Each structure stands twice: as structure tokens, then as C-alpha cells.
Amino acid sequence: SSATERRSASPSMRLLLALLLKSGSTAADDAVAAVTGRTTSTGTGDHAQAHKRSPSSVLGTLADARSFFSHAPYDAHDSQPAEGMRAVTRQMLHAVHAVRGGQAGARLLRLFERLGDERNCCVRVLVIGGSNACGAGNVGGVFGRRHSNLGKPAGVNGTWSAALIRYLNARSQRCCATGHTLDNQCINGMGTSGFNAQFAGLLGAKHKASPPHLVVVDTGANDFNSFVEDELKGRPTKAELQHGHVLDRRSQARLREIEVETEALARRILQLRPTTALLYVEDAWFNKLTSSQVLGAWNEHRPVLERLGVPACHSTLPLAALDERNRSHPLARPQVLVDVVHLSRWGHLLTAF
């Protein structure tokens, strides 16, 4: 990591960064690095004091993250996580950033700046999502189907969000001795519509006094599950969907409702605080449905996130294109998932990475 000082970007530079992020240009990565890693904060009043960049960035490098997650405690896989981490290429990591963000994505710059403040880099992270965010799973199968035998389900302490916080804590003992705060408000079976209905009581009031610096939403699997279970019951079956059944108008309307609910939730989160960053994590990988719905509600989430400029990381997107015949490969579906719906412990580590 660079030990040079950093300074906040000028308004014109911030506008440029926002435009770069919105365009999805890879140059945005270099621009963010320039602002968060090679400049010094100056201004008027209290902000006139220069903040030196920590000798070792809290975010770290790709090598730092790969090393950390390669040696993470793990008991649900025949081999060590290091084997799986070696199999993750830079091209895969690039593909994971499915939506790089725009205006709303620019809020991540403030988060990066805070993580680079050696006096106080502590951040509060709020996670909302369904059973994947909770680390749930039915080992060996679910819905009567056999899948894999990868030990115990992750559990709430083995989720990707918990692993991410452990990584940040390990790298920020000097600037955040108390540790970063994770509030995982996951609810098994809850999708976007449910969180919209409970927003005021579950999110709004609770975080008014101490708003989160980052909100992460993980509802892709649940949003499509609710569509399958509620809308298609007694109508086209999953088997029919596999063989190209054409959805009727009511089903198509239900999918459009997911887009409406997604936009409503995203806007409400962005209104919590002008500086609150929002990130979507997509980890659905059904694989047994139509090609358009293999990745859950991603097709319904993506246009909304692109329109609002909200960044999204899709951990299973590059994996779905891999050869499925080698089921023992560390990035194969039977390794990444503990059943036909939920991430395995290895899958959670991979998503955190």
C-alpha cells in the first residue's frame, strides 16, 4: 500500500468520478484509487488538518484478501480454501462487479475515505436479506433433492458479511480498536417486498440515531423464490420452466412487480442519509430453471440498479458459465452451494472475497 498522503477530491474531480462510475468505465477503478490512495485531505476549518494514509490500507490489496480468505477457519470442504482462492481469476473478479454504479455508487468514495482515515476508520454495516444472508442451509439437499455433503450450513457467524467484517477488523486494529459494526437484519424467507413492508420498524427508526455507513442487500434468491412458490403454484411447474414454458401475462406482471419493489427499497435506503452507501450482493444460482432465471431475480434487479447507479457484486455470475461436469472443482455449484438454494461455508467465503 502507498504511504503517501491523500487529499479529498475537488468538486470537479468528484463529478468526473461519478461520470466514470456511471459509465462503467474501467478507468473508474484507477480514479477511485487516485482519490482514496494517493492524495491528502485538505480544506477549511477542522477539515484543514491533513490526514495521513495508514501505512497499510484497511481494504488491502488483492493479494492481502486472497491470503486472508485462503487461511480462514473452515470445516465444510474436503480441501482448504486456498485451492479455491487460487482458482479465482482476475477476469472472474472483474465479472463479479456486475454493476459498477453511478451517482449512488459514488457514495462508496466516502466509505473508502473513512476506511483510509488512520484516526478513526470504524464503519457501521447493515445487511438485509433472506436465508442466504442468514447462513441457512439444508445439508445434502432441500425440497427432497440431493445436492452435496459439505458439512454444516454456514450459520449467521459464517456468512459472507461476517467474514468480510473479520477481514476488515484484522486490518484496522490501529484505527478501529473496537472493531467495525455489523448489524445483520436477515430474515429467513424474506424478500424485497417484505423488507419494504417492515422498513419503518426494522430499518428506519433503528438507524436514525446512528445511520449505517454501508447498507448491503442480499435478496436475489428470495425475490425469485416468492415468485415461483406464490405465482406459479398449480400452474407451470419448475420442470415445465426448464423446458422453456412461456410465462403468461400474470407471471410476467409479477416479475415486473419485483422491479418496482426493488426500486422502492433502494430509494428508501438511499434516503436514510445522504452519505449512506448502498451495495447489492447477488448470490442466487438455481441452475435448474430457465436460463433467464438461473441467477434468481438478477434480471429484475439489474435494470433498477443500473438506472439508480447502485453498484452490485454478483458472486455466482462468472461461476454459472463454468463447465458443470467437474462437480469436484472448488468453484463448481455442488461446492459453492450446500443445497439447491443456499451457499455453503465455502460459498460464503468466496462471496466475501
QUIWO-V515307 format. One record per backbone hydrogen bond with DSSP energy under -1.0 kcal/mol. NH is the residue of the N-H (numbers start at 1). CO is the residue of the C=O. Records with the same first field share a line. If there is no record, write none. Layout:
NH->CO + CO
This chain:
7->40
14->10
15->11
16->12
17->13
18->14
19->15
20->16
21->17
22->18
23->19
25->20
28->25
29->26
31->27
32->28
33->29
34->30
35->31
36->32
37->33
40->6
41->6
47->44
48->45
49->46
65->61
66->62
67->63
68->64
69->65
70->66
83->80
85->81
86->82
88->85
93->89
94->90
95->91
96->92
98->96
99->312
102->309
105->309
106->102
107->104
108->105
109->106
111->107
112->108
113->109
114->110
115->111
116->112
117->114
121->175
125->181
126->214
127->183
128->216
130->218
134->130
135->132
136->131
140->338
141->138
145->142
147->140
155->135
158->155
163->159
164->160
165->161
166->162
167->163
168->164
169->165
170->166
176->172
179->176
181->123
183->125
185->127
187->129
190->187
195->191
196->192
197->193
198->194
202->198
203->199
204->199
205->200
207->203
208->205
213->124
214->124
215->277
216->126
217->279
218->128
223->219
224->220
225->221
226->222
227->223
228->224
229->225
230->226
231->227
235->232
241->237
242->238
244->241
245->240
252->248
253->249
254->250
255->251
256->252
257->253
258->254
259->255
260->256
261->257
262->258
263->259
264->260
265->261
266->262
267->263
268->264
269->265
270->266
271->267
272->269
276->273
277->213
279->215
280->311
281->217
282->313
286->294
293->290
296->293
297->220
298->295
301->297
302->298
305->301
306->302
307->303
308->304
309->305
310->305
312->99
313->280
314->96
315->282
320->316
322->319
327->325
329->326
332->329
335->332
336->332
337->333
338->342
339->342
344->336
348->344
349->345
350->346
351->347
352->348
353->349
